[in-house]
């Protein structure tokens, strides 16, 4: 009996934790699992991705929510619905936007001129021209005081007041003074910034200008980023030292100690010493994924491994538009062994060996979410 209970518990946890992809087959939406099978058959005229364990669906002009088994857990009574995060979701009814919890109950929030989505336990509030922050307990943790607050990245957000930028943490504490003309994302207590006409790095509250640099990109996922000087791009470390002198026409981030660079009109890859280790023969190239594969383009897109061997032929599309949101660089390739690709006019998923997941193609397909 105890073993049976343990098995059932594991089964429930698996169902709740599994990632599903929203796909459209014909004129109906359903949800695919990572085995390439339908976890929820296509039966919705309109539906949205899973988020925080629930997905919004539309029924006769009203919106409700289902769980990963396809069971309706919040009836379709709302005029519009967004995405759950941190146990809360923004919905609309009778021309009014408000929060609900996972039971469908209304949750009262502090006064705000607009209702914002939660993201990792934090949401914006707005009063007049100023923006602040609340948490999931609906406690105001930062009174509206900034003209702009950007989305949080790794626990930090860029803020703007009086045309000057700085950075705050999730408690609203200022970690980089709001005094810069431009500013980047915060990475290991460091960010890039523009101070007057100078670009440089801010570390421990101190700005250090980098001579001749006129653009710096965000750090991550490695302790290097690319910067431009005299129309050429190279790489700097967290102290602002040139690790790779600016000699490339364009570049992208290092992942797995390899970075795409543009040499003339073709893309290849360099190592952390700046040496070309994969020849520049591609029309475009993206960063490597954790799976050790990177998208490269000839006429269409395929994937190479870290040795530069083409393991998936260049016959696919990888960029999205319309219903399918534009991806970040690291979402254009493989994620946990699966990549979303376009084959002629249909979308589907391939595995790292190039085989098509479930041997199926769809009118639309979105990334796997849970």
N, C-alpha and C positions, 0 to 999 in steps of 0.2 A: 504493500500500500504506500509506504514511504517512497519507494522507487517510482511508482506511478505518479505520485504527487510531484516529485522532483522533475520527472519527464514533462508533465503538463506545464510546470512552471517555466522550464526551459523553452517549451514550445510557445508559450505566451510571450516570453521575452523576445524570442526570435521574430515573431510576427510584429511586435511593437517596434523592434529595432531595425528591421530590414529596410533597405533603400528601394524605392520604386520610382520608375520614370513615367511621366505623363506622355502618352503617345496618342496620335489620332489615326485611326484606321477607317478609311472611308469617311463618313461624316460624323463619327462618334469617337469620344475620348475614353480611354481606359488606362490601366497602369500595368507596366511590365516589371517583372522582377529580374534579378541578375542571372537567372538561369535562362532567360529569354522567353519565359512563359508569362501569360497574363495572370497576375495576382487578382486583378479586378477587370473583368471583361469590358470591352468598349460599349458603353451604354449611355454615356452622358453627352448631351449636345454641346455643353460648355463645362469645363472643369479647370482647376488650377493644380499646380504642383503640391506635393506634400510638404509640410513645414511644421516642425515641432509635433509630428505624429498625426496631424490631421490635414485633410485637403478639402478645399471648398468646391462645391458643385452647384450647378444651376438647374432648377426644376420649375418649369412654367413661370419663368421670370423672377423667381425668388432663389436666394442662396442659402445653403446649409453646409454641413461638414460631415465627412465620412472618416472612418479609421482605416488602417491598412487591410482589414478584411472586407472592406466595402460596405460595412454596416453604417447606417445613418446614426450619428451620435448627437448631432444638433440639427433639428428639423429645418427645412428650407423656408424660412420666414423673413429673411433679410433682403433688402433691396439691392445691396452690394456687400461684398466681403473681400477682405485682403488676406494676409497670411498670419498664422499663429507664430508667436515667438515668446519664449519665457512664460508660456501658459496663457497668453493674452492675444486678442486679435481685434483689429479695428473693423467695424461693420457699420452699415447705414440702414436706417429705417425711418420712413416718414420724413425724409429730407434732413435727418439728423445723424451725425457720425458719433460713435461711442465705442467703448471697449466691452468685450465679453470675455468670460473665462471658458474653460473647456467643458463646462456644463451648460453653456449657452446663457449664463446669467450675466446681467449687466453689472459692470464694475465702474464705480464712480471715480473720476479722476479730478485732479486740481483744475481750476478754470484755465482754459486755453482757447485761443482764437481758431486753432486748427488741431485736429486729433492726428497724432503721428504714430506710425508703427513702432513697436518695440524691437530692439535689436540687442541681443545679449544682455537683457535685463535693464536696458536704458531706453527712454523715449524722450523726444523733445517736447517742450511746451512753448507756446508763442503768445505773447501779449503785446499788442501794438506792433512795433518794429523790432522787438527784442525776443531772443530765444533763450530758454533755460532747459533744465533736465528734471525728469522724474524717474523713480524706480518702480519695480513691480508691486511694491506695497502702496503705490500711489502717493509716495512722499516726495515733496519737492526738494531735490538735493542741490539744485542750483537755480536760484531765482532768474527769471529772464533778464539778461544783462548784455548779451552779445548780439551784434547785427546778424552774424552767421555762425552756425556750428555745423561743421561737416560730419559725416558718419564716422563712428569710432572704428579704428583699426588697431587690433591687439591692445585694446584698452585705452587708447588715446585718440583725441580728436583735434583737428585744426579749428581755431576760432578767429573771428574777425570783428574788430571794433574800430570805427573811424579810419577805415582803409588800412589798418595795420593787423598783422596776423601773429598768432601765437599758438600754443598747444596746451590742452587741459587733459586731466585724467578723468576716470569715471566718477570720481567724487566731486568734480568741478574744480579741483586744485590746479592752479597754473603751474605747468612744468617748464614751459618756455615762454618768456615774457611776450606780451602782445605788442611788439614794437617793429615787426619786420614787414617789408613790402610784399614778400612772397614767402611761403614756407612749405616744407615737405612733410612726409609722414615720419613718425617717431620710431626709431629703431635702436635698441641698446643704448638708450639715453642720448641719442644723437639724431639730428635732423639737418637737412640742408636749408638754407634761407637766402633771401636776397635782402641786402641791407643797403639802401640807396642804390648805387650803380654796381655794387659788388655782390658776387655770389660766394658763399662759403658754407662752413659747417658750424652748427651750434652744439656745443658739448659742455655739460656742467654749467650751463648758463652763459658761457662765453662764446662770442662769435669770432671765428677766424676766417678772414677772407682768403680766397684762393686766386692767386694772381692770374689774370687773363681769362678766367673761366666765365662763360656767359650762359651756362645751363648745367644743372645737376639733376639727376633722376633719383628716385627713392631707393634707399637701401633695402636689401632682402632679396632672396632668403639667405644669401651668404653675406659675409662681412665686407662686401665690395659693392660699389655702384659705379655707374658710368657718368662721365662728365664731358662737356665739350669746351674745347679751347681752339681758337683760330680755325673754326669749321671742321675740326677733327675730334673724334671721340676716343677717350681712353678710360681707364678705371682707377678709382681712388679707394683708399681704405677709410676706416672710421676716424682716423686722425687727419685725413685730408692729404695724405701722401700719394703721389702717383705710383701705383703698383704696375700699371701698364700705361706707357706714354700715349698721349692722344695721336693716333695715326690711322684710325678707321673712319669710314664715312658715316656709319650708324652702328649701333650695338643694342643688345638686350641683356637681361640679367644672367648672372652665373647661377647655374644649378648643376649639381654633381661635378663641379669644377670645370664646366664647359659653358661658354657663352656664344650666342650667335653674333656675328659681325658682318657688316657690309664692306666689301672690298671692290671698289669700282661699281659695277652693276650686279654683282653676285654675292650671295651669302654663304658663309662657311662658319666654322666654330674654332675658337681659340681655347687654350688652357690658361691657368691662372698666371703663367709666365708670359702670356701674350703671344705664344707661338701658335700658328695655324696647325691644327691637328686633324681637321676635316676640311678638305679643300673647298674654296668658295665657288661652287658650281650651281647653286640653287637661286631661283628667282625670289624666294622669300624663305625665312626660317624662324621657328619659334623656340622657346626654351625647352629644355628637357623636363620630363615629368619624373616623379618618384619611381616610376616603373622603368626608367632608363631609356625612354623613347622620346624622340622629338619630331614635331611636324616640320616637313620641308616641302617646298613647292617647286615643281617644274611647270607643266601646264596646269596640273591639279596638285592636290596634296597627298603625301604619303608619310611614312615614318622611318627614321633611321635609329640605329642603336648607338651606344657610346663609342663604338669603333668606326662609326660612319657607314656601316652597312645598311642598305635599304632593306628593311624587313617587311614593310607594307608598301606595295606599289603606289606610285603617285597617280591615283585615279579618283580621289575623293575631294569633297569640299568640307571645310571645317568651321567656317564663319557663319554666324547666325544673324537674322534680321527679322523684322515684323514681330510675330508672336514670340519668336525665340530670342531671348535677351542676348545682347552682346556680352561675350565672355571676357573675363580677365585673361591675361597671357597664360596662366597656368591651368586654365579651364578649356583651352583649345586643343589639348592633347589627351593623353591617357590619365584617368583618375581611378585609382584602385583597380587597374587591369582592364578598364573599359574606356573606349573613346567614342564620342558621338560624331558621326560623319554623314555627309550628304552624298548620295549615289544617284547621279543624274538629277531627277526632280524629287527624290524621296530621301527620307532620313532614317538612320538606324544606328546600330552600335557594333563596333568590332572589338575583338579581343586582341591581346598582344601578339598572337600568332597570325593575325590577319583574318581569322574566320569571323563570319557575321553572327552576332548573338541571336540565337533562335532562328537563324536563316530568314529573317523578316525585315521588310522595309515599310516605312510609314509615311503618311502625308506630312506629319509633324512629329518631332520627338524632342523632349527636353532632358536635361541632365537628371541623373538619379538623385533623389532627395529622400529624407526620412522625417 
